[in-house]
Structure formats: structure tokens, C-alpha cells
Amino acid sequence: MAIRTGAQYIAAIDRMKANIWVEGKKVEGKISEHPAFRNVIRTQAKLYDMQHDPAKPYMTYRSPSSGEPVSASFLAPKTKEDLEQRRLFIYEWAKYTCGMMGRTPDYLNAALMAFASAADYFGQKERRFADNVRAYYEHCRENDLCLTHTLIHPQVNRSKSAAQQADPYIAARIVKKTADGLVIRGARLLATQAGITDEILVFPSTLLKSSEEDRPYVFAFAIPNDTPGLTFLCRESLDYGKSRFDHPLGSRFEEMDAVVVFEDVLVPWERVFALEDIELCNNAYRETNAVVHMTHQVVIKNVAKTEFLLGVLTHMAETIAVDRYLHVRERIAEVIIALETLKAFLVASEANAKVDRWGNLTPDFAPLNAARNWYPRLYGRLMETFHQLGASGLITLPTEADFRNPQVRPHLDKYLQGANADAYERVQLFRLAWDICMSGFGMRQVLYERFFFGDPVRMAEALYLGYDKQVYIDQVKEFLARLREDEEVRA
């Protein structure tokens, strides 16, 4: 099939008839027409259509198996040109979504590409798992599938492991193994885009305990979203059905998140990638370099997002003529520094890329790892800058309906105009800023960025433990030794 169009993507999602629940009601009929999903589905369809743009040849490459054009998000980089093509593709999608969609298909395609390249890692004990990973990657690449994923256990009693909960089937676990496959019961978090994808990747849960009682929770597989027994319980939608003027971001980029419930779901053996191997699952992201390629995608997305934030902040400052003040320039300069720092991390990662043991030209993880630890801490500061520059202008925001009322409009035109914009333009801009930093959609973005890769404290610990610090300790020791030698000479 090769790359599909936006219309083909929508038709495929509508055919799925997955078991999806929103606000106590099951989604019936076409999901592309449901208020919680229709706008983001159309946004994602636009992304698929971009792959067909003849002016953007970097969006595709020739499939090694079919010769047809396939998405460059599946490209396993072997050269600097391949790595650049991946970056151009990712940036193109991220720029279109203003960096506000963290789980566009390229994110998981990066992980799947890395897993398939390192398929032998999964086949260390059972060769069929390596074959399954390769076959699934090719299936997704050749059909241009869209994936969601889940890897977190429900947060019921976080002081205990999944096996030690009051009910051992709170977290998804193996019920039994049959000739046809695994039977899974329980739940997982936090499937973003669950209702608008073709399939779900159930990744190995992180930080698995090395004990026999935990083995039933140790697996990795992928299944279609309409598999019998699979249910998606969605949170409240942050797309409130308002106009593009009132909710410029929420009405386009609301990705939705869901709890995934497995009610004795049968997973065919050909879709199983890992099973009951705790060490393999705990090390999968690092050993396959999936975490590197996923982080590469995220940093590119964050560059696009920070560019957009900088543009909005600068436009706000100029619109109300506060850009002349030193403290305003200082705060916006911080955003410029943040943007250029992200770009530097990205450039360094690609400049120092090396071919890994799986044959992929893999970006240097050190700058990417620094970026993924730094940005969650930075994002709150960026939102604070919006609050300080916008101030009361983020509160006194009439709706599009107010501007359409002939009795109200004259007051708005007079009192809400900007130094360099009429009232309609100024309010539209400030509503965009509000949707970035204050609305339900905006606050979800804050939480999302803060925990994008998990607990920031655990991430920092992993950075500390994994970073090669000895070379710098040795430099200090060498310097101290020289000091002692100097003292001896002087004596």
C-alpha cells in the first residue's frame, strides 16, 4: 500500500470500530465524526497528506521490499543524509502542529525502527520474537500504520509492585498461554491518541522487579485497536467544540489520553516480541537505542514548539508595545537562548553520530539526554513568561460570539485594541497565548512536558548513573598530581 493519504487514514480509523468510551458513553458510528476526535483526526490526516507533496521529497523513501514510497519516519539511518532526512521529516510535522502533538506517528515509528534494526536482541532466547519484530515493522511501514502505546501500570498503590497489589489483575498481566497466543487481563496507562490509531504497542513496563512473581507482567506485543476484549477509557476531551478563534490549539491538536483495559485479550504469538525476560525488557530501550531515536524525534519536536512559543511571545510584546522595556526583552531573550540551546543539542547529537552495533547511524545520546532532562524543567519557566507578559490581557478575553454581536463589538473595538493591532487581531493573539499557558489544553501540555519521559527525578538519576564522569575525575586527579609535583620542586 505504501504511504496513505489523509482520506485513507480517516477511512481506516472509521472501519476499526474500536471499543472507546468518552464521558460515560461508548463511541458509536464513525469516530471521525465524534466531537472528541474529529478535529485532531483531521489534523493528523493533513500530516499524512504532506507525505504526498512533490515539493517535499524528503517525506518518503523507497521501500526496500516493495519499491514503493514509504514514510521517512520508518527510515533506518545508515548515513548522515539519512539522519538529515529523518530530521526534516520530523520537523515538517512538528512545525505544522506547532509542536503541540507529542505523539504523532513518527514518535513510535522511531522506536519501532530501532527495535526492528536490533531485532536479534529480542531473539536471544527465542528466535521467533526477533522474526516477529522484523515482520511487524515491515507491516507497519508498508501499510503506513498509526500507533499508540502504553507502558505504565495503574497508580493504585505505588509503594507496592504490580504483583503485590490487592488484586493481581489491576496491572495488565498474563492469564495463560495457549496454542494461539497470550491471554492478557488488567489495565495499562497512558495511551495517547488511543482512539485515533490503527494499533497499540504494549511496551515493556519499565523498572520491572527481578522476581518470579513479576514475570506475568513482563511482555511486549502489538495488536489492532479493535481486538476483542480491548477497551479504551478516555479522559474528558479538551476540545470543547468551540471555534478556532476561541480555542485555536485545543480545537486542532487535542490528542486524547486513555486507560487501556484488557479483558482476557488474546495476543497471537506472531505479535509477541518479548516474554517473561525481565532483564531483556528492562534494558530494551537502551540496548536497541530506541530511546536515542525517540529522544531525537522529541528534541526536534521541541525545537519546533519553542520556535512557535518565541513567535507568539514576541508578537504579543510588539502588539501591546511592551517590547521596548528591558525586563520584557530579557525574558524573551531567555526564550531565544532556550531555542538556540535546543538547536545546539540537536546539532551536536547528529555531528557526533556513530554507527551502532545494529548498523544504524545513531545520534550521540549525551546531548539528547541533557535536552530531555532540561526541557521539562524549562517548560514551566516558559509558561511563566507568558503569564508575566500577558498579565490581565490573558483574562479579559471575549469570545468570537462577542465580536459578532453589533451591540458589544464597538466596545471591544475601542477598549481591547492594541498599539499595533485592532481589537479582533489582539484578542485572537491573546486567546492563542491563553490556550498555550492557561486553558485545559495548555495545562495538559505543561504536565505532559514535565513527565514526557517519566519521573524527572528518576531521569536525572539515570543520567547521573549512565554518564561517563570518570574522565573528568581523572582530569582533576591529574591536576592535583601536578600540584603535588610543583610543591615538591619548590621544596
C-alpha positions in Angstrom: 0.0 0.0 0.0 2.9 2.4 0.8 2.1 5.9 2.0 -1.5 6.6 2.5 -3.5 9.8 2.1 -5.3 11.6 4.9 -8.6 10.3 3.5 -7.3 6.7 3.6 -6.2 7.2 7.2 -9.6 8.5 8.2 -11.4 5.7 6.5 -9.2 3.1 8.2 -9.8 4.6 11.6 -13.6 4.6 11.0 -13.5 1.0 9.9 -11.8 -0.1 13.2 -14.9 0.1 15.4 -12.7 0.0 18.5 -14.3 -0.1 21.9 -13.8 3.5 23.0 -15.6 5.3 25.8 -15.8 9.1 26.5 -17.7 10.7 29.3 -19.6 7.5 30.1 -20.7 6.9 26.5 -19.4 4.4 24.0 -18.3 5.9 20.7 -20.8 4.7 18.1 -20.6 5.2 14.4 -17.7 6.9 12.7 -15.1 8.1 15.2 -14.0 10.8 12.8 -17.4 12.4 13.4 -17.3 12.2 17.2 -16.8 15.7 18.8 -13.8 14.5 20.9 -11.9 13.2 18.0 -13.0 14.7 14.7 -10.7 17.8 14.8 -7.5 16.0 15.7 -8.2 13.3 13.2 -8.4 15.9 10.5 -5.2 17.4 11.7 -3.5 14.0 11.6 -4.9 13.4 8.1 -3.1 16.6 7.0 0.1 15.1 8.2 -0.4 12.0 6.1 -1.2 14.2 3.1 2.1 16.0 3.5 3.9 12.8 2.5 2.4 13.2 -1.0 3.7 16.7 -1.5 6.1 16.7 -4.5 7.8 19.8 -3.1 8.8 17.7 0.0 10.7 14.7 -1.4 12.3 14.1 1.9 9.0 12.9 3.4 9.4 9.5 1.8 12.0 6.9 0.7 11.8 3.8 -1.4 10.7 0.6 0.5 13.5 -2.0 0.3 10.8 -4.7 -0.1 8.2 -3.2 -2.4 10.0 -0.3 -4.0 7.0 1.9 -3.2 7.4 5.2 -1.4 7.1 4.8 2.3 7.2 7.3 5.2 10.7 8.6 6.1 9.7 8.2 9.7 10.5 4.5 9.2 13.9 5.1 7.7 16.7 3.3 9.4 19.6 5.8 9.1 22.8 4.5 7.7 24.3 7.8 6.5 24.4 11.4 7.5 21.9 12.1 4.7 19.5 9.5 6.1 19.7 11.2 9.6 19.1 14.6 8.0 16.1 13.2 6.1 14.6 11.9 9.3 15.1 15.3 10.9 13.5 17.2 8.0 10.5 14.8 8.1 10.0 15.1 11.9 10.4 18.9 11.8 7.9 19.3 9.0 5.2 17.5 11.0 6.1 19.2 14.3 6.0 22.7 12.7 2.5 22.0 11.3 1.3 21.1 14.8 3.2 23.9 16.5 4.9 21.2 18.5 1.7 20.6 20.4 1.2 17.0 19.4 3.7 14.8 21.2 2.5 11.5 19.8 2.3 12.0 16.1 3.0 8.7 14.3 6.7 9.5 13.8 7.4 9.1 17.5 6.6 5.4 17.7 7.8 4.8 14.2 11.2 5.8 15.5 11.0 3.3 18.3 9.8 0.5 16.0 12.5 1.2 13.5 15.1 0.9 16.3 13.5 -2.3 17.6 13.5 -3.9 14.1 17.1 -2.9 13.4 18.0 -4.6 16.7 15.6 -7.5 16.3 18.3 -10.0 17.3 18.2 -8.5 20.7 14.6 -9.8 21.2 15.5 -13.2 19.8 18.3 -14.0 22.2 16.3 -16.9 23.8 13.5 -17.4 21.3 14.3 -16.7 17.6 10.7 -16.2 16.7 10.5 -13.0 18.7 13.2 -11.4 16.5 11.3 -12.5 13.4 8.1 -11.1 14.9 9.6 -7.7 15.4 11.0 -7.5 11.9 7.7 -8.7 10.4 5.7 -6.1 12.4 8.0 -3.3 11.4 7.6 -4.2 7.8 3.8 -4.5 8.2 3.6 -1.0 9.7 6.0 0.5 7.2 4.3 -0.9 4.1 0.8 0.0 5.4 1.8 3.4 6.9 0.1 2.5 10.1 -0.5 4.8 13.1 0.3 3.5 16.5 -0.4 4.3 20.1 1.4 2.7 23.0 1.2 2.0 26.7 3.8 1.1 29.3 2.7 2.3 32.7 0.8 0.4 35.4 -2.2 1.9 37.1 -1.2 4.1 40.1 -3.2 2.3 42.8 -0.6 1.7 45.5 2.7 3.0 44.3 4.5 1.6 47.4 4.0 -1.9 46.0 4.8 -3.7 42.8 2.2 -4.9 40.4 2.3 -8.4 41.8 1.8 -7.1 45.4 -1.4 -5.1 44.7 -4.7 -6.2 46.4 -5.8 -7.5 43.0 -3.0 -9.1 40.9 -5.0 -8.2 37.8 -5.0 -4.4 38.3 -1.9 -4.2 36.1 -2.1 -6.0 32.8 -0.7 -9.5 33.2 -0.6 -12.9 31.5 -3.6 -15.0 32.5 -2.4 -18.0 30.5 -0.6 -19.2 27.4 -2.4 -21.1 24.7 -1.6 -22.6 21.4 -2.9 -19.4 19.8 -1.1 -16.9 22.0 -1.1 -15.0 25.3 -4.2 -14.1 27.2 -3.9 -10.7 28.9 -6.1 -9.3 31.7 -5.8 -6.0 33.6 -5.0 -2.4 32.6 -2.3 -0.1 31.5 -1.8 3.7 31.2 -1.5 6.1 29.3 -2.4 5.6 25.7 -2.2 8.9 24.0 -4.1 9.1 20.7 -5.7 5.7 21.6 -8.9 6.4 19.7 -7.4 7.6 16.5 -4.7 5.0 15.7 -4.7 1.6 14.0 -2.9 -0.4 16.6 -1.4 -0.3 20.1 2.2 -1.2 21.0 2.3 -2.6 24.5 5.8 -1.8 25.5 7.8 -3.5 28.3 6.9 -1.8 31.6 9.9 0.0 33.0 11.6 -0.8 36.3 10.4 -4.4 36.4 11.4 -6.2 39.6 13.6 -9.3 39.2 11.3 -11.8 40.9 9.2 -14.8 39.9 6.0 -13.1 41.0 6.7 -10.3 38.5 7.2 -12.4 35.4 3.5 -12.5 34.4 3.8 -8.7 33.9 6.8 -9.0 31.6 5.9 -8.8 27.9 5.9 -6.7 24.8 3.4 -7.1 21.9 1.3 -5.2 19.4 -2.4 -5.7 18.4 -5.1 -3.9 16.4 -7.2 -1.4 18.4 -10.4 -3.4 17.6 -9.1 -6.6 19.1 -11.9 -8.3 21.1 -11.7 -7.6 24.8 -9.7 -4.4 24.4 -11.3 -1.2 25.8 -10.1 2.4 25.8 -11.5 4.6 28.7 -10.8 8.2 27.7 -10.5 11.2 29.9 -12.6 14.3 29.3 -11.9 15.9 26.0 -10.1 19.2 26.0 -11.7 20.0 22.6 -14.8 21.7 23.8 -16.3 22.2 20.4 -15.5 25.9 20.4 -14.4 27.9 17.4 -10.9 28.1 16.1 -10.8 31.7 17.3 -11.8 30.7 20.9 -9.6 27.6 21.2 -7.0 27.8 18.4 -5.0 24.9 19.8 -7.4 22.7 21.6 -9.7 22.7 18.6 -6.9 21.2 16.4 -4.4 19.3 18.5 -6.2 17.6 21.3 -4.7 14.2 21.2 -6.7 12.5 24.0 -5.3 10.0 26.6 -6.9 6.8 27.7 -6.7 3.9 30.2 -6.3 0.7 28.3 -8.3 -2.3 29.7 -7.5 -5.9 28.6 -10.4 -8.3 29.3 -8.8 -11.6 28.5 -7.4 -10.3 25.3 -5.8 -12.9 23.0 -2.5 -11.8 21.6 -1.4 -14.1 18.7 2.1 -15.5 19.1 3.2 -13.7 15.9 2.6 -10.4 17.6 4.6 -11.2 20.7 8.1 -9.5 20.9 9.2 -10.3 24.4 8.0 -12.7 27.1 8.9 -13.1 30.8 12.5 -12.0 30.4 12.9 -9.3 33.0 16.4 -8.2 32.1 15.7 -8.1 28.4 12.7 -5.8 29.0 14.3 -3.5 31.4 17.2 -2.9 29.0 15.3 -2.9 25.8 15.2 0.8 25.2 18.9 1.3 25.9 20.3 -1.8 24.2 18.4 -1.2 21.0 19.0 2.5 21.0 15.2 3.1 20.7 15.5 5.7 23.5 18.0 7.6 21.4 15.9 7.7 18.2 12.8 8.5 20.2 14.6 11.4 22.0 15.9 12.6 18.7 12.3 12.9 17.5 11.3 14.7 20.7 14.1 17.3 20.6 13.2 18.1 17.0 9.6 18.5 18.1 10.6 20.7 21.0 12.7 22.9 18.6 9.5 23.5 16.6 7.5 24.1 19.7 9.9 26.6 21.2 10.1 28.5 17.9 6.3 28.8 18.0 6.3 30.0 21.6 9.0 32.5 20.8 6.9 33.8 17.9 3.8 34.2 20.0 5.6 35.9 22.8 7.4 38.4 20.5 4.1 39.1 18.6 2.4 39.8 21.9 5.1 42.1 23.1 5.0 44.1 19.9 1.2 44.2 19.7 0.8 46.0 23.0 4.2 47.8 22.7 5.9 46.4 25.7 8.8 45.2 23.6 10.6 48.5 24.4 11.1 47.6 28.1 14.3 46.0 29.3 12.7 43.3 31.5 10.5 42.2 28.6 13.5 41.9 26.3 15.3 40.0 29.0 12.5 37.4 29.3 12.2 37.0 25.6 15.9 36.7 25.3 15.7 33.7 27.7 13.4 32.0 25.2 15.8 32.8 22.4 18.6 31.2 24.5 16.5 28.2 25.1 15.7 27.7 21.5 19.4 28.1 20.4 20.4 25.7 23.2 17.9 23.1 21.9 19.3 23.5 18.4 22.8 23.1 19.6 21.9 19.9 21.4 20.4 18.6 18.2 23.3 19.6 16.0 25.8 18.1 18.5 23.9 14.8 18.6 24.0 14.5 14.8 27.5 15.7 14.3 28.8 13.1 16.8 26.5 10.3 15.5 28.1 6.9 15.2 27.1 3.6 13.7 25.8 1.3 16.5 26.2 -2.4 16.7 22.9 -2.8 14.8 24.2 -0.9 11.8 22.3 2.3 12.3 23.9 5.7 12.3 22.7 6.7 15.8 22.9 10.3 17.2 25.0 10.9 20.2 22.8 10.4 23.2 24.6 12.6 25.6 23.3 16.0 24.3 19.9 14.5 23.6 19.8 13.1 27.1 20.7 16.5 28.5 17.9 18.1 26.4 15.3 15.7 27.6 16.2 16.3 31.2 16.4 20.1 30.8 13.3 20.8 28.7 10.7 19.5 31.3 12.2 21.9 33.8 12.4 24.7 31.3 8.8 24.5 30.1 7.3 25.8 33.3 9.6 28.8 33.1 8.4 29.5 29.5 4.8 29.4 30.7 5.7 31.8 33.5 7.0 34.2 30.8 3.6 34.1 29.0 1.9 34.9 32.3 4.1 37.8 33.0 3.9 39.3 29.6 0.2 38.7 29.1 -0.9 39.6 32.6 -4.5 40.7 32.7 -4.6 40.5 28.9 -4.9 36.7 29.3 -8.0 37.2 31.4 -10.0 39.9 29.6 -10.7 37.8 26.6 -14.1 38.0 24.9 -15.2 35.2 22.5 -15.8 35.2 18.8 -19.5 35.4 19.6 -18.9 38.8 21.3 -17.3 40.2 18.2 -20.3 39.1 16.2 -22.7 41.0 18.4 -23.3 44.5 17.0 -24.1 45.9 20.4 -20.9 44.6 22.0 -18.5 45.0 19.1 -18.0 48.8 19.3 -16.9 48.5 23.0 -14.4 45.7 22.1 -13.0 47.7 19.2 -12.4 50.7 21.4 -11.1 49.2 24.6 -9.3 46.0 23.5 -7.3 47.2 20.6 -3.5 47.0 20.7 -0.9 49.6 19.9 -0.2 47.8 16.7 -3.4 45.7 16.1 -7.1 46.2 16.1 -9.2 44.5 18.8 -10.1 41.4 16.9 -6.4 40.7 16.0 -5.2 41.5 19.5 -7.8 39.2 21.2 -7.2 36.4 18.7 -3.5 36.6 19.5 -4.0 36.6 23.2 -6.5 33.8 23.0 -3.8 31.8 21.4 -1.4 32.7 24.2 -4.2 31.7 26.7 -4.6 28.3 25.0 -0.8 27.8 25.3 -0.5 28.6 29.0 -3.8 28.7 30.8 -6.6 26.6 29.2 -7.2 23.0 30.0 -5.3 22.2 26.8 -2.4 24.4 27.8 -2.2 22.9 31.3 -2.2 19.4 30.0 0.7 20.4 27.8 2.6 21.6 30.9 2.0 18.3 32.7 2.8 16.4 29.5 6.1 18.1 29.0 7.0 17.7 32.7 6.6 13.9 32.6 7.2 13.3 28.9 9.9 10.6 29.5 8.8 9.8 33.1 9.6 11.0 36.6 12.2 13.8 36.2 14.0 12.7 39.4 14.4 9.2 38.1 15.5 10.5 34.7 18.1 12.7 36.5 19.4 9.7 38.4 19.6 7.7 35.2 21.6 10.5 33.6 23.9 10.6 36.6 24.5 6.9 36.7 24.9 6.5 33.0 27.1 9.4 32.2 30.8 8.8 31.9 32.2 11.0 34.7 35.4 9.2 35.3 37.3 11.0 32.5 36.6 14.3 34.3 37.5 12.9 37.7 40.8 11.7 36.1 41.5 15.3 34.9 41.1 16.6 38.4 43.3 13.9 39.8 45.9 14.7 37.1 45.8 18.4 38.1 46.2 17.6 41.8 49.1 15.4 41.0 50.8 18.2 39.1 50.2 20.5 42.1 52.0 18.0 44.3 54.8 17.8 41.8 55.1 21.5 41.8 55.2 21.6 45.6 58.0 19.0 45.6 60.1 21.0 43.1 59.6 24.2 45.1 60.6 22.4 48.3 
